[in-house]
Amino acid sequence: GRARVVFARQTAMYLMRVIYGLTLTEIAAYFGRDRSTVSYACQRIENLRDDPCFDHQLTQLEGLLRSAAEIGLVL
């Protein structure tokens, strides 16, 4: 439902910040949200990294995105 969509969006915002180094303002514009919403999303995902399982999954996703960026597949 809606909670899954929100969580996926928050995760995407976090990854855009961490992997691509975009500003909160740039990410907010991309998603049509306020920069404070992006800040909250990044903080929330960062806090969830205390869970080893979630941290492992996110680390795997970060690796895939970094690899894709290196060969020019995204952004």
PAVOTI-547418 format. One record per atom (N, C-alpha, C): x, y, z; residue number from 1; residue in three letters. Coordinates in steps of 0.1 Angstrom, whole numbers. Layout:
N
<<X, Y, Z>, NUM, "ALA"> ...
This chain:
75
<<8, -12, 0>, 1, "GLY"> <<0, 0, 0>, 1, "GLY"> <<8, 13, 0>, 1, "GLY"> <<2, 23, 5>, 2, "ARG"> <<8, 36, 5>, 2, "ARG"> <<21, 37, 13>, 2, "ARG"> <<22, 29, 24>, 3, "ALA"> <<34, 29, 32>, 3, "ALA"> <<46, 24, 24>, 3, "ALA"> <<44, 14, 16>, 4, "ARG"> <<55, 9, 8>, 4, "ARG"> <<60, 19, -2>, 4, "ARG"> <<50, 26, -8>, 5, "VAL"> <<54, 36, -18>, 5, "VAL"> <<62, 47, -11>, 5, "VAL"> <<58, 51, 0>, 6, "VAL"> <<65, 62, 8>, 6, "VAL"> <<79, 57, 11>, 6, "VAL"> <<80, 45, 16>, 7, "PHE"> <<93, 39, 20>, 7, "PHE"> <<103, 38, 8>, 7, "PHE"> <<97, 34, -3>, 8, "ALA"> <<105, 33, -16>, 8, "ALA"> <<110, 47, -20>, 8, "ALA"> <<101, 57, -19>, 9, "ARG"> <<105, 70, -23>, 9, "ARG"> <<116, 76, -13>, 9, "ARG"> <<114, 73, 0>, 10, "GLN"> <<124, 78, 9>, 10, "GLN"> <<138, 71, 7>, 10, "GLN"> <<137, 59, 4>, 11, "THR"> <<150, 52, 1>, 11, "THR"> <<156, 57, -12>, 11, "THR"> <<148, 60, -22>, 12, "ALA"> <<154, 66, -34>, 12, "ALA"> <<160, 80, -32>, 12, "ALA"> <<153, 87, -24>, 13, "MET"> <<159, 101, -20>, 13, "MET"> <<172, 99, -13>, 13, "MET"> <<173, 90, -4>, 14, "TYR"> <<185, 88, 4>, 14, "TYR"> <<196, 84, -6>, 14, "TYR"> <<193, 74, -15>, 15, "LEU"> <<203, 70, -24>, 15, "LEU"> <<208, 81, -34>, 15, "LEU"> <<199, 89, -38>, 16, "MET"> <<203, 100, -47>, 16, "MET"> <<213, 110, -39>, 16, "MET"> <<210, 111, -27>, 17, "ARG"> <<219, 120, -18>, 17, "ARG"> <<233, 113, -16>, 17, "ARG"> <<233, 100, -13>, 18, "VAL"> <<245, 94, -9>, 18, "VAL"> <<253, 90, -21>, 18, "VAL"> <<247, 84, -31>, 19, "ILE"> <<254, 79, -43>, 19, "ILE"> <<258, 90, -52>, 19, "ILE"> <<248, 99, -55>, 20, "TYR"> <<251, 109, -66>, 20, "TYR"> <<254, 123, -60>, 20, "TYR"> <<253, 124, -47>, 21, "GLY"> <<257, 137, -41>, 21, "GLY"> <<248, 149, -44>, 21, "GLY"> <<236, 146, -48>, 22, "LEU"> <<226, 157, -51>, 22, "LEU"> <<222, 164, -39>, 22, "LEU"> <<219, 177, -40>, 23, "THR"> <<215, 185, -29>, 23, "THR"> <<201, 182, -25>, 23, "THR"> <<197, 185, -13>, 24, "LEU"> <<183, 183, -9>, 24, "LEU"> <<173, 190, -18>, 24, "LEU"> <<177, 202, -23>, 25, "THR"> <<169, 210, -32>, 25, "THR"> <<167, 203, -45>, 25, "THR"> <<178, 198, -51>, 26, "GLU"> <<177, 190, -63>, 26, "GLU"> <<168, 178, -62>, 26, "GLU"> <<170, 171, -52>, 27, "ILE"> <<162, 159, -50>, 27, "ILE"> <<147, 163, -48>, 27, "ILE"> <<145, 173, -40>, 28, "ALA"> <<131, 178, -38>, 28, "ALA"> <<124, 181, -51>, 28, "ALA"> <<131, 188, -59>, 29, "ALA"> <<126, 192, -72>, 29, "ALA"> <<123, 180, -81>, 29, "ALA"> <<131, 170, -81>, 30, "TYR"> <<129, 158, -88>, 30, "TYR"> <<117, 151, -84>, 30, "TYR"> <<114, 150, -71>, 31, "PHE"> <<102, 143, -66>, 31, "PHE"> <<90, 152, -64>, 31, "PHE"> <<92, 165, -66>, 32, "GLY"> <<80, 174, -64>, 32, "GLY"> <<77, 175, -49>, 32, "GLY"> <<87, 175, -41>, 33, "ARG"> <<85, 176, -26>, 33, "ARG"> <<93, 188, -21>, 33, "ARG"> <<91, 191, -8>, 34, "ASP"> <<99, 201, -1>, 34, "ASP"> <<112, 196, 3>, 34, "ASP"> <<122, 204, 4>, 35, "ARG"> <<136, 199, 8>, 35, "ARG"> <<136, 194, 23>, 35, "ARG"> <<126, 199, 31>, 36, "SER"> <<126, 194, 45>, 36, "SER"> <<121, 179, 44>, 36, "SER"> <<112, 176, 35>, 37, "THR"> <<108, 162, 33>, 37, "THR"> <<119, 153, 29>, 37, "THR"> <<128, 158, 21>, 38, "VAL"> <<140, 150, 16>, 38, "VAL"> <<149, 148, 28>, 38, "VAL"> <<151, 159, 36>, 39, "SER"> <<159, 158, 48>, 39, "SER"> <<154, 147, 58>, 39, "SER"> <<141, 148, 60>, 40, "TYR"> <<135, 138, 69>, 40, "TYR"> <<137, 124, 63>, 40, "TYR"> <<135, 122, 50>, 41, "ALA"> <<136, 109, 44>, 41, "ALA"> <<151, 103, 46>, 41, "ALA"> <<160, 112, 44>, 42, "CYS"> <<174, 108, 45>, 42, "CYS"> <<178, 104, 59>, 42, "CYS"> <<173, 112, 69>, 43, "GLN"> <<175, 109, 83>, 43, "GLN"> <<168, 96, 87>, 43, "GLN"> <<156, 93, 82>, 44, "ARG"> <<149, 81, 85>, 44, "ARG"> <<156, 69, 80>, 44, "ARG"> <<161, 69, 67>, 45, "ILE"> <<168, 58, 62>, 45, "ILE"> <<181, 56, 69>, 45, "ILE"> <<188, 67, 72>, 46, "GLU"> <<201, 65, 79>, 46, "GLU"> <<199, 59, 93>, 46, "GLU"> <<188, 62, 100>, 47, "ASN"> <<185, 56, 113>, 47, "ASN"> <<182, 41, 111>, 47, "ASN"> <<175, 38, 100>, 48, "LEU"> <<172, 24, 98>, 48, "LEU"> <<184, 15, 96>, 48, "LEU"> <<195, 21, 92>, 49, "ARG"> <<207, 14, 89>, 49, "ARG"> <<213, 7, 102>, 49, "ARG"> <<207, 11, 114>, 50, "ASP"> <<211, 4, 126>, 50, "ASP"> <<207, -11, 126>, 50, "ASP"> <<197, -14, 118>, 51, "ASP"> <<193, -28, 116>, 51, "ASP"> <<203, -35, 106>, 51, "ASP"> <<211, -45, 111>, 52, "PRO"> <<221, -51, 102>, 52, "PRO"> <<215, -57, 89>, 52, "PRO"> <<203, -62, 90>, 53, "CYS"> <<197, -68, 78>, 53, "CYS"> <<194, -57, 67>, 53, "CYS"> <<188, -46, 72>, 54, "PHE"> <<185, -35, 63>, 54, "PHE"> <<198, -29, 58>, 54, "PHE"> <<207, -27, 67>, 55, "ASP"> <<220, -21, 63>, 55, "ASP"> <<227, -29, 52>, 55, "ASP"> <<226, -43, 53>, 56, "HIS"> <<232, -51, 43>, 56, "HIS"> <<225, -50, 30>, 56, "HIS"> <<212, -50, 30>, 57, "GLN"> <<204, -48, 17>, 57, "GLN"> <<207, -35, 11>, 57, "GLN"> <<208, -24, 19>, 58, "LEU"> <<210, -11, 13>, 58, "LEU"> <<225, -10, 8>, 58, "LEU"> <<234, -16, 15>, 59, "THR"> <<248, -16, 10>, 59, "THR"> <<249, -23, -4>, 59, "THR"> <<241, -34, -5>, 60, "GLN"> <<241, -41, -18>, 60, "GLN"> <<235, -32, -29>, 60, "GLN"> <<225, -26, -26>, 61, "LEU"> <<218, -17, -36>, 61, "LEU"> <<228, -5, -39>, 61, "LEU"> <<234, 1, -29>, 62, "GLU"> <<244, 11, -32>, 62, "GLU"> <<255, 7, -41>, 62, "GLU"> <<260, -6, -39>, 63, "GLY"> <<270, -11, -48>, 63, "GLY"> <<266, -12, -62>, 63, "GLY"> <<254, -17, -64>, 64, "LEU"> <<248, -18, -78>, 64, "LEU"> <<247, -5, -84>, 64, "LEU"> <<242, 5, -77>, 65, "LEU"> <<240, 19, -82>, 65, "LEU"> <<254, 25, -86>, 65, "LEU"> <<263, 23, -77>, 66, "ARG"> <<277, 29, -79>, 66, "ARG"> <<283, 23, -92>, 66, "ARG"> <<281, 10, -94>, 67, "SER"> <<286, 3, -106>, 67, "SER"> <<279, 8, -118>, 67, "SER"> <<266, 9, -117>, 68, "ALA"> <<258, 15, -129>, 68, "ALA"> <<263, 29, -132>, 68, "ALA"> <<265, 37, -122>, 69, "ALA"> <<270, 51, -124>, 69, "ALA"> <<283, 51, -131>, 69, "ALA"> <<292, 42, -127>, 70, "GLU"> <<306, 42, -133>, 70, "GLU"> <<306, 39, -147>, 70, "GLU"> <<296, 31, -152>, 71, "ILE"> <<296, 27, -166>, 71, "ILE"> <<286, 36, -174>, 71, "ILE"> <<280, 46, -167>, 72, "GLY"> <<272, 55, -173>, 72, "GLY"> <<257, 51, -176>, 72, "GLY"> <<252, 41, -168>, 73, "LEU"> <<239, 37, -170>, 73, "LEU"> <<228, 46, -164>, 73, "LEU"> <<231, 53, -153>, 74, "VAL"> <<222, 62, -147>, 74, "VAL"> <<227, 75, -144>, 74, "VAL"> <<218, 85, -143>, 75, "LEU"> <<222, 99, -141>, 75, "LEU"> <<234, 102, -149>, 75, "LEU"> 
